[in-house]
């Protein structure tokens, strides 16, 4: 079953959560995306373990979920910190200084800017998938 997972920057670091579950909301947090994801997965395992302990069957949606991640701008660049922001901003057609502010969460971002960044990330992904090495 597919689980939509939101990853976003908040006032204390990063949060990872899924709110589309029938059995409740599962949340993780951390100083970076990796820590927040780890906390999320630990929470998921803890929640799953409570069902058998109470003599209940683990809900289907929690058994073997597939995760679809949705990132805000700050968290995607924390997750992909190997990307050079200056070069990426040029590729995306976004001002590099503005992109840095988006990454830090200093400025609100318009849906138009999000779309430019997402399109550039997908383009980069296609380029990477086309690489063959010998």
Chimera marker file (.cmm) of the C-alpha trace (Angstrom):
<marker_set name="trace">
<marker id="1" x="0.000" y="0.000" z="0.000" r="1" g="1" b="0" radius="0.5"/>
<marker id="2" x="1.286" y="3.484" z="-0.844" r="1" g="1" b="0" radius="0.5"/>
<marker id="3" x="1.867" y="5.904" z="2.023" r="1" g="1" b="0" radius="0.5"/>
<marker id="4" x="2.231" y="9.613" z="1.249" r="1" g="1" b="0" radius="0.5"/>
<marker id="5" x="4.949" y="11.068" z="3.454" r="1" g="1" b="0" radius="0.5"/>
<marker id="6" x="5.454" y="14.820" z="3.858" r="1" g="1" b="0" radius="0.5"/>
<marker id="7" x="8.952" y="16.105" z="4.639" r="1" g="1" b="0" radius="0.5"/>
<marker id="8" x="9.278" y="19.738" z="5.638" r="1" g="1" b="0" radius="0.5"/>
<marker id="9" x="11.356" y="22.173" z="7.598" r="1" g="1" b="0" radius="0.5"/>
<marker id="10" x="9.835" y="23.518" z="10.808" r="1" g="1" b="0" radius="0.5"/>
<marker id="11" x="10.963" y="25.799" z="13.616" r="1" g="1" b="0" radius="0.5"/>
<marker id="12" x="13.012" y="23.082" z="15.345" r="1" g="1" b="0" radius="0.5"/>
<marker id="13" x="14.505" y="21.258" z="12.347" r="1" g="1" b="0" radius="0.5"/>
<marker id="14" x="12.664" y="18.871" z="10.035" r="1" g="1" b="0" radius="0.5"/>
<marker id="15" x="9.432" y="16.914" z="10.318" r="1" g="1" b="0" radius="0.5"/>
<marker id="16" x="8.366" y="13.784" z="8.479" r="1" g="1" b="0" radius="0.5"/>
<marker id="17" x="4.762" y="12.686" z="8.730" r="1" g="1" b="0" radius="0.5"/>
<marker id="18" x="1.947" y="10.844" z="7.066" r="1" g="1" b="0" radius="0.5"/>
<marker id="19" x="-1.555" y="12.041" z="7.749" r="1" g="1" b="0" radius="0.5"/>
<marker id="20" x="-3.460" y="9.996" z="5.173" r="1" g="1" b="0" radius="0.5"/>
<marker id="21" x="-3.596" y="6.868" z="7.327" r="1" g="1" b="0" radius="0.5"/>
<marker id="22" x="-6.871" y="5.516" z="8.689" r="1" g="1" b="0" radius="0.5"/>
<marker id="23" x="-5.129" y="4.431" z="11.883" r="1" g="1" b="0" radius="0.5"/>
<marker id="24" x="-3.784" y="7.908" z="12.735" r="1" g="1" b="0" radius="0.5"/>
<marker id="25" x="-0.832" y="10.180" z="12.073" r="1" g="1" b="0" radius="0.5"/>
<marker id="26" x="2.767" y="8.967" z="12.238" r="1" g="1" b="0" radius="0.5"/>
<marker id="27" x="5.398" y="11.647" z="12.870" r="1" g="1" b="0" radius="0.5"/>
<marker id="28" x="9.195" y="11.851" z="13.001" r="1" g="1" b="0" radius="0.5"/>
<marker id="29" x="11.477" y="14.808" z="13.656" r="1" g="1" b="0" radius="0.5"/>
<marker id="30" x="15.169" y="15.625" z="13.592" r="1" g="1" b="0" radius="0.5"/>
<marker id="31" x="17.836" y="18.240" z="13.005" r="1" g="1" b="0" radius="0.5"/>
<marker id="32" x="18.127" y="17.124" z="9.365" r="1" g="1" b="0" radius="0.5"/>
<marker id="33" x="16.041" y="15.086" z="6.932" r="1" g="1" b="0" radius="0.5"/>
<marker id="34" x="17.972" y="11.873" z="7.571" r="1" g="1" b="0" radius="0.5"/>
<marker id="35" x="17.355" y="12.094" z="11.343" r="1" g="1" b="0" radius="0.5"/>
<marker id="36" x="13.692" y="12.956" z="10.825" r="1" g="1" b="0" radius="0.5"/>
<marker id="37" x="13.199" y="10.008" z="8.443" r="1" g="1" b="0" radius="0.5"/>
<marker id="38" x="14.918" y="7.658" z="10.894" r="1" g="1" b="0" radius="0.5"/>
<marker id="39" x="12.643" y="8.886" z="13.693" r="1" g="1" b="0" radius="0.5"/>
<marker id="40" x="9.607" y="8.461" z="11.419" r="1" g="1" b="0" radius="0.5"/>
<marker id="41" x="10.549" y="4.848" z="10.588" r="1" g="1" b="0" radius="0.5"/>
<marker id="42" x="11.219" y="4.101" z="14.280" r="1" g="1" b="0" radius="0.5"/>
<marker id="43" x="7.802" y="5.515" z="15.164" r="1" g="1" b="0" radius="0.5"/>
<marker id="44" x="6.192" y="3.446" z="12.404" r="1" g="1" b="0" radius="0.5"/>
<marker id="45" x="7.785" y="0.261" z="13.781" r="1" g="1" b="0" radius="0.5"/>
<marker id="46" x="6.719" y="1.159" z="17.333" r="1" g="1" b="0" radius="0.5"/>
<marker id="47" x="3.134" y="1.736" z="16.191" r="1" g="1" b="0" radius="0.5"/>
<marker id="48" x="3.115" y="-1.573" z="14.301" r="1" g="1" b="0" radius="0.5"/>
<marker id="49" x="4.441" y="-3.433" z="17.359" r="1" g="1" b="0" radius="0.5"/>
<marker id="50" x="1.580" y="-2.202" z="19.562" r="1" g="1" b="0" radius="0.5"/>
<marker id="51" x="-1.058" y="-4.094" z="17.578" r="1" g="1" b="0" radius="0.5"/>
<marker id="52" x="0.136" y="-7.672" z="18.320" r="1" g="1" b="0" radius="0.5"/>
<marker id="53" x="0.853" y="-6.649" z="21.917" r="1" g="1" b="0" radius="0.5"/>
<marker id="54" x="-2.867" y="-5.816" z="22.253" r="1" g="1" b="0" radius="0.5"/>
<marker id="55" x="-3.945" y="-8.959" z="20.414" r="1" g="1" b="0" radius="0.5"/>
<marker id="56" x="-4.853" y="-7.023" z="17.258" r="1" g="1" b="0" radius="0.5"/>
<marker id="57" x="-3.876" y="-7.491" z="13.639" r="1" g="1" b="0" radius="0.5"/>
<marker id="58" x="-1.580" y="-4.865" z="12.110" r="1" g="1" b="0" radius="0.5"/>
<marker id="59" x="-3.655" y="-2.758" z="9.678" r="1" g="1" b="0" radius="0.5"/>
<marker id="60" x="-3.042" y="-3.532" z="5.999" r="1" g="1" b="0" radius="0.5"/>
<marker id="61" x="-1.891" y="0.047" z="5.362" r="1" g="1" b="0" radius="0.5"/>
<marker id="62" x="1.021" y="-0.447" z="7.802" r="1" g="1" b="0" radius="0.5"/>
<marker id="63" x="2.193" y="-3.927" z="6.808" r="1" g="1" b="0" radius="0.5"/>
<marker id="64" x="4.489" y="-3.287" z="3.841" r="1" g="1" b="0" radius="0.5"/>
<marker id="65" x="3.936" y="0.311" z="2.802" r="1" g="1" b="0" radius="0.5"/>
<marker id="66" x="5.543" y="1.889" z="-0.238" r="1" g="1" b="0" radius="0.5"/>
<marker id="67" x="6.542" y="5.452" z="0.479" r="1" g="1" b="0" radius="0.5"/>
<marker id="68" x="5.921" y="8.423" z="-1.791" r="1" g="1" b="0" radius="0.5"/>
<marker id="69" x="7.843" y="11.409" z="-0.449" r="1" g="1" b="0" radius="0.5"/>
<marker id="70" x="6.734" y="15.010" z="-0.891" r="1" g="1" b="0" radius="0.5"/>
<marker id="71" x="9.368" y="17.572" z="0.067" r="1" g="1" b="0" radius="0.5"/>
<marker id="72" x="9.315" y="21.276" z="0.676" r="1" g="1" b="0" radius="0.5"/>
<marker id="73" x="12.217" y="23.211" z="-0.904" r="1" g="1" b="0" radius="0.5"/>
<marker id="74" x="14.295" y="23.334" z="2.261" r="1" g="1" b="0" radius="0.5"/>
<marker id="75" x="14.081" y="19.633" z="2.942" r="1" g="1" b="0" radius="0.5"/>
<marker id="76" x="14.771" y="18.511" z="-0.629" r="1" g="1" b="0" radius="0.5"/>
<marker id="77" x="18.058" y="20.406" z="-0.625" r="1" g="1" b="0" radius="0.5"/>
<marker id="78" x="18.923" y="19.085" z="2.830" r="1" g="1" b="0" radius="0.5"/>
<marker id="79" x="18.315" y="15.563" z="1.510" r="1" g="1" b="0" radius="0.5"/>
<marker id="80" x="20.269" y="16.255" z="-1.711" r="1" g="1" b="0" radius="0.5"/>
<marker id="81" x="23.064" y="18.292" z="-0.140" r="1" g="1" b="0" radius="0.5"/>
<marker id="82" x="25.514" y="17.178" z="-2.847" r="1" g="1" b="0" radius="0.5"/>
<marker id="83" x="23.824" y="19.589" z="-5.275" r="1" g="1" b="0" radius="0.5"/>
<marker id="84" x="25.669" y="22.851" z="-5.834" r="1" g="1" b="0" radius="0.5"/>
<marker id="85" x="22.938" y="25.443" z="-5.190" r="1" g="1" b="0" radius="0.5"/>
<marker id="86" x="24.503" y="28.137" z="-7.346" r="1" g="1" b="0" radius="0.5"/>
<marker id="87" x="24.749" y="25.901" z="-10.396" r="1" g="1" b="0" radius="0.5"/>
<marker id="88" x="21.362" y="24.353" z="-9.755" r="1" g="1" b="0" radius="0.5"/>
<marker id="89" x="19.698" y="27.775" z="-9.424" r="1" g="1" b="0" radius="0.5"/>
<marker id="90" x="21.103" y="28.765" z="-12.813" r="1" g="1" b="0" radius="0.5"/>
<marker id="91" x="19.802" y="25.526" z="-14.333" r="1" g="1" b="0" radius="0.5"/>
<marker id="92" x="16.368" y="26.110" z="-12.776" r="1" g="1" b="0" radius="0.5"/>
<marker id="93" x="16.188" y="29.768" z="-13.777" r="1" g="1" b="0" radius="0.5"/>
<marker id="94" x="15.973" y="30.897" z="-10.157" r="1" g="1" b="0" radius="0.5"/>
<marker id="95" x="18.100" y="33.547" z="-8.475" r="1" g="1" b="0" radius="0.5"/>
<marker id="96" x="20.768" y="31.696" z="-6.455" r="1" g="1" b="0" radius="0.5"/>
<marker id="97" x="20.499" y="34.059" z="-3.482" r="1" g="1" b="0" radius="0.5"/>
<marker id="98" x="16.741" y="33.572" z="-3.430" r="1" g="1" b="0" radius="0.5"/>
<marker id="99" x="17.161" y="29.784" z="-3.608" r="1" g="1" b="0" radius="0.5"/>
<marker id="100" x="19.422" y="29.918" z="-0.554" r="1" g="1" b="0" radius="0.5"/>
<marker id="101" x="16.724" y="31.855" z="1.319" r="1" g="1" b="0" radius="0.5"/>
<marker id="102" x="14.132" y="29.245" z="0.281" r="1" g="1" b="0" radius="0.5"/>
<marker id="103" x="16.466" y="26.503" z="1.525" r="1" g="1" b="0" radius="0.5"/>
<marker id="104" x="16.828" y="28.199" z="4.909" r="1" g="1" b="0" radius="0.5"/>
<marker id="105" x="13.081" y="28.812" z="5.101" r="1" g="1" b="0" radius="0.5"/>
<marker id="106" x="13.587" y="32.598" z="5.288" r="1" g="1" b="0" radius="0.5"/>
<marker id="107" x="11.190" y="33.462" z="2.457" r="1" g="1" b="0" radius="0.5"/>
<marker id="108" x="7.840" y="32.107" z="1.367" r="1" g="1" b="0" radius="0.5"/>
<marker id="109" x="7.967" y="30.486" z="-2.037" r="1" g="1" b="0" radius="0.5"/>
<marker id="110" x="5.395" y="30.827" z="-4.795" r="1" g="1" b="0" radius="0.5"/>
<marker id="111" x="3.938" y="27.832" z="-6.577" r="1" g="1" b="0" radius="0.5"/>
<marker id="112" x="5.585" y="29.113" z="-9.787" r="1" g="1" b="0" radius="0.5"/>
<marker id="113" x="9.040" y="28.951" z="-8.167" r="1" g="1" b="0" radius="0.5"/>
<marker id="114" x="8.299" y="25.502" z="-6.701" r="1" g="1" b="0" radius="0.5"/>
<marker id="115" x="7.346" y="24.318" z="-10.174" r="1" g="1" b="0" radius="0.5"/>
<marker id="116" x="10.595" y="25.661" z="-11.680" r="1" g="1" b="0" radius="0.5"/>
<marker id="117" x="12.658" y="23.920" z="-9.026" r="1" g="1" b="0" radius="0.5"/>
<marker id="118" x="10.759" y="20.642" z="-9.311" r="1" g="1" b="0" radius="0.5"/>
<marker id="119" x="11.066" y="20.683" z="-13.124" r="1" g="1" b="0" radius="0.5"/>
<marker id="120" x="14.819" y="21.284" z="-12.852" r="1" g="1" b="0" radius="0.5"/>
<marker id="121" x="15.186" y="18.447" z="-10.314" r="1" g="1" b="0" radius="0.5"/>
<marker id="122" x="13.340" y="16.069" z="-12.642" r="1" g="1" b="0" radius="0.5"/>
<marker id="123" x="15.509" y="17.188" z="-15.554" r="1" g="1" b="0" radius="0.5"/>
<marker id="124" x="18.640" y="16.550" z="-13.486" r="1" g="1" b="0" radius="0.5"/>
<marker id="125" x="17.296" y="13.123" z="-12.542" r="1" g="1" b="0" radius="0.5"/>
<marker id="126" x="16.766" y="12.221" z="-16.204" r="1" g="1" b="0" radius="0.5"/>
<marker id="127" x="20.306" y="13.322" z="-17.011" r="1" g="1" b="0" radius="0.5"/>
<marker id="128" x="21.661" y="11.165" z="-14.199" r="1" g="1" b="0" radius="0.5"/>
<marker id="129" x="19.619" y="8.153" z="-15.314" r="1" g="1" b="0" radius="0.5"/>
<marker id="130" x="21.029" y="8.510" z="-18.828" r="1" g="1" b="0" radius="0.5"/>
<marker id="131" x="24.623" y="8.217" z="-17.593" r="1" g="1" b="0" radius="0.5"/>
<marker id="132" x="26.466" y="5.009" z="-18.539" r="1" g="1" b="0" radius="0.5"/>
<marker id="133" x="29.964" y="4.344" z="-17.348" r="1" g="1" b="0" radius="0.5"/>
<marker id="134" x="32.640" y="1.946" z="-18.485" r="1" g="1" b="0" radius="0.5"/>
<link id1="1" id2="2" r="1" g="1" b="0" radius="0.2"/>
<link id1="2" id2="3" r="1" g="1" b="0" radius="0.2"/>
<link id1="3" id2="4" r="1" g="1" b="0" radius="0.2"/>
<link id1="4" id2="5" r="1" g="1" b="0" radius="0.2"/>
<link id1="5" id2="6" r="1" g="1" b="0" radius="0.2"/>
<link id1="6" id2="7" r="1" g="1" b="0" radius="0.2"/>
<link id1="7" id2="8" r="1" g="1" b="0" radius="0.2"/>
<link id1="8" id2="9" r="1" g="1" b="0" radius="0.2"/>
<link id1="9" id2="10" r="1" g="1" b="0" radius="0.2"/>
<link id1="10" id2="11" r="1" g="1" b="0" radius="0.2"/>
<link id1="11" id2="12" r="1" g="1" b="0" radius="0.2"/>
<link id1="12" id2="13" r="1" g="1" b="0" radius="0.2"/>
<link id1="13" id2="14" r="1" g="1" b="0" radius="0.2"/>
<link id1="14" id2="15" r="1" g="1" b="0" radius="0.2"/>
<link id1="15" id2="16" r="1" g="1" b="0" radius="0.2"/>
<link id1="16" id2="17" r="1" g="1" b="0" radius="0.2"/>
<link id1="17" id2="18" r="1" g="1" b="0" radius="0.2"/>
<link id1="18" id2="19" r="1" g="1" b="0" radius="0.2"/>
<link id1="19" id2="20" r="1" g="1" b="0" radius="0.2"/>
<link id1="20" id2="21" r="1" g="1" b="0" radius="0.2"/>
<link id1="21" id2="22" r="1" g="1" b="0" radius="0.2"/>
<link id1="22" id2="23" r="1" g="1" b="0" radius="0.2"/>
<link id1="23" id2="24" r="1" g="1" b="0" radius="0.2"/>
<link id1="24" id2="25" r="1" g="1" b="0" radius="0.2"/>
<link id1="25" id2="26" r="1" g="1" b="0" radius="0.2"/>
<link id1="26" id2="27" r="1" g="1" b="0" radius="0.2"/>
<link id1="27" id2="28" r="1" g="1" b="0" radius="0.2"/>
<link id1="28" id2="29" r="1" g="1" b="0" radius="0.2"/>
<link id1="29" id2="30" r="1" g="1" b="0" radius="0.2"/>
<link id1="30" id2="31" r="1" g="1" b="0" radius="0.2"/>
<link id1="31" id2="32" r="1" g="1" b="0" radius="0.2"/>
<link id1="32" id2="33" r="1" g="1" b="0" radius="0.2"/>
<link id1="33" id2="34" r="1" g="1" b="0" radius="0.2"/>
<link id1="34" id2="35" r="1" g="1" b="0" radius="0.2"/>
<link id1="35" id2="36" r="1" g="1" b="0" radius="0.2"/>
<link id1="36" id2="37" r="1" g="1" b="0" radius="0.2"/>
<link id1="37" id2="38" r="1" g="1" b="0" radius="0.2"/>
<link id1="38" id2="39" r="1" g="1" b="0" radius="0.2"/>
<link id1="39" id2="40" r="1" g="1" b="0" radius="0.2"/>
<link id1="40" id2="41" r="1" g="1" b="0" radius="0.2"/>
<link id1="41" id2="42" r="1" g="1" b="0" radius="0.2"/>
<link id1="42" id2="43" r="1" g="1" b="0" radius="0.2"/>
<link id1="43" id2="44" r="1" g="1" b="0" radius="0.2"/>
<link id1="44" id2="45" r="1" g="1" b="0" radius="0.2"/>
<link id1="45" id2="46" r="1" g="1" b="0" radius="0.2"/>
<link id1="46" id2="47" r="1" g="1" b="0" radius="0.2"/>
<link id1="47" id2="48" r="1" g="1" b="0" radius="0.2"/>
<link id1="48" id2="49" r="1" g="1" b="0" radius="0.2"/>
<link id1="49" id2="50" r="1" g="1" b="0" radius="0.2"/>
<link id1="50" id2="51" r="1" g="1" b="0" radius="0.2"/>
<link id1="51" id2="52" r="1" g="1" b="0" radius="0.2"/>
<link id1="52" id2="53" r="1" g="1" b="0" radius="0.2"/>
<link id1="53" id2="54" r="1" g="1" b="0" radius="0.2"/>
<link id1="54" id2="55" r="1" g="1" b="0" radius="0.2"/>
<link id1="55" id2="56" r="1" g="1" b="0" radius="0.2"/>
<link id1="56" id2="57" r="1" g="1" b="0" radius="0.2"/>
<link id1="57" id2="58" r="1" g="1" b="0" radius="0.2"/>
<link id1="58" id2="59" r="1" g="1" b="0" radius="0.2"/>
<link id1="59" id2="60" r="1" g="1" b="0" radius="0.2"/>
<link id1="60" id2="61" r="1" g="1" b="0" radius="0.2"/>
<link id1="61" id2="62" r="1" g="1" b="0" radius="0.2"/>
<link id1="62" id2="63" r="1" g="1" b="0" radius="0.2"/>
<link id1="63" id2="64" r="1" g="1" b="0" radius="0.2"/>
<link id1="64" id2="65" r="1" g="1" b="0" radius="0.2"/>
<link id1="65" id2="66" r="1" g="1" b="0" radius="0.2"/>
<link id1="66" id2="67" r="1" g="1" b="0" radius="0.2"/>
<link id1="67" id2="68" r="1" g="1" b="0" radius="0.2"/>
<link id1="68" id2="69" r="1" g="1" b="0" radius="0.2"/>
<link id1="69" id2="70" r="1" g="1" b="0" radius="0.2"/>
<link id1="70" id2="71" r="1" g="1" b="0" radius="0.2"/>
<link id1="71" id2="72" r="1" g="1" b="0" radius="0.2"/>
<link id1="72" id2="73" r="1" g="1" b="0" radius="0.2"/>
<link id1="73" id2="74" r="1" g="1" b="0" radius="0.2"/>
<link id1="74" id2="75" r="1" g="1" b="0" radius="0.2"/>
<link id1="75" id2="76" r="1" g="1" b="0" radius="0.2"/>
<link id1="76" id2="77" r="1" g="1" b="0" radius="0.2"/>
<link id1="77" id2="78" r="1" g="1" b="0" radius="0.2"/>
<link id1="78" id2="79" r="1" g="1" b="0" radius="0.2"/>
<link id1="79" id2="80" r="1" g="1" b="0" radius="0.2"/>
<link id1="80" id2="81" r="1" g="1" b="0" radius="0.2"/>
<link id1="81" id2="82" r="1" g="1" b="0" radius="0.2"/>
<link id1="82" id2="83" r="1" g="1" b="0" radius="0.2"/>
<link id1="83" id2="84" r="1" g="1" b="0" radius="0.2"/>
<link id1="84" id2="85" r="1" g="1" b="0" radius="0.2"/>
<link id1="85" id2="86" r="1" g="1" b="0" radius="0.2"/>
<link id1="86" id2="87" r="1" g="1" b="0" radius="0.2"/>
<link id1="87" id2="88" r="1" g="1" b="0" radius="0.2"/>
<link id1="88" id2="89" r="1" g="1" b="0" radius="0.2"/>
<link id1="89" id2="90" r="1" g="1" b="0" radius="0.2"/>
<link id1="90" id2="91" r="1" g="1" b="0" radius="0.2"/>
<link id1="91" id2="92" r="1" g="1" b="0" radius="0.2"/>
<link id1="92" id2="93" r="1" g="1" b="0" radius="0.2"/>
<link id1="93" id2="94" r="1" g="1" b="0" radius="0.2"/>
<link id1="94" id2="95" r="1" g="1" b="0" radius="0.2"/>
<link id1="95" id2="96" r="1" g="1" b="0" radius="0.2"/>
<link id1="96" id2="97" r="1" g="1" b="0" radius="0.2"/>
<link id1="97" id2="98" r="1" g="1" b="0" radius="0.2"/>
<link id1="98" id2="99" r="1" g="1" b="0" radius="0.2"/>
<link id1="99" id2="100" r="1" g="1" b="0" radius="0.2"/>
<link id1="100" id2="101" r="1" g="1" b="0" radius="0.2"/>
<link id1="101" id2="102" r="1" g="1" b="0" radius="0.2"/>
<link id1="102" id2="103" r="1" g="1" b="0" radius="0.2"/>
<link id1="103" id2="104" r="1" g="1" b="0" radius="0.2"/>
<link id1="104" id2="105" r="1" g="1" b="0" radius="0.2"/>
<link id1="105" id2="106" r="1" g="1" b="0" radius="0.2"/>
<link id1="106" id2="107" r="1" g="1" b="0" radius="0.2"/>
<link id1="107" id2="108" r="1" g="1" b="0" radius="0.2"/>
<link id1="108" id2="109" r="1" g="1" b="0" radius="0.2"/>
<link id1="109" id2="110" r="1" g="1" b="0" radius="0.2"/>
<link id1="110" id2="111" r="1" g="1" b="0" radius="0.2"/>
<link id1="111" id2="112" r="1" g="1" b="0" radius="0.2"/>
<link id1="112" id2="113" r="1" g="1" b="0" radius="0.2"/>
<link id1="113" id2="114" r="1" g="1" b="0" radius="0.2"/>
<link id1="114" id2="115" r="1" g="1" b="0" radius="0.2"/>
<link id1="115" id2="116" r="1" g="1" b="0" radius="0.2"/>
<link id1="116" id2="117" r="1" g="1" b="0" radius="0.2"/>
<link id1="117" id2="118" r="1" g="1" b="0" radius="0.2"/>
<link id1="118" id2="119" r="1" g="1" b="0" radius="0.2"/>
<link id1="119" id2="120" r="1" g="1" b="0" radius="0.2"/>
<link id1="120" id2="121" r="1" g="1" b="0" radius="0.2"/>
<link id1="121" id2="122" r="1" g="1" b="0" radius="0.2"/>
<link id1="122" id2="123" r="1" g="1" b="0" radius="0.2"/>
<link id1="123" id2="124" r="1" g="1" b="0" radius="0.2"/>
<link id1="124" id2="125" r="1" g="1" b="0" radius="0.2"/>
<link id1="125" id2="126" r="1" g="1" b="0" radius="0.2"/>
<link id1="126" id2="127" r="1" g="1" b="0" radius="0.2"/>
<link id1="127" id2="128" r="1" g="1" b="0" radius="0.2"/>
<link id1="128" id2="129" r="1" g="1" b="0" radius="0.2"/>
<link id1="129" id2="130" r="1" g="1" b="0" radius="0.2"/>
<link id1="130" id2="131" r="1" g="1" b="0" radius="0.2"/>
<link id1="131" id2="132" r="1" g="1" b="0" radius="0.2"/>
<link id1="132" id2="133" r="1" g="1" b="0" radius="0.2"/>
<link id1="133" id2="134" r="1" g="1" b="0" radius="0.2"/>
</marker_set>
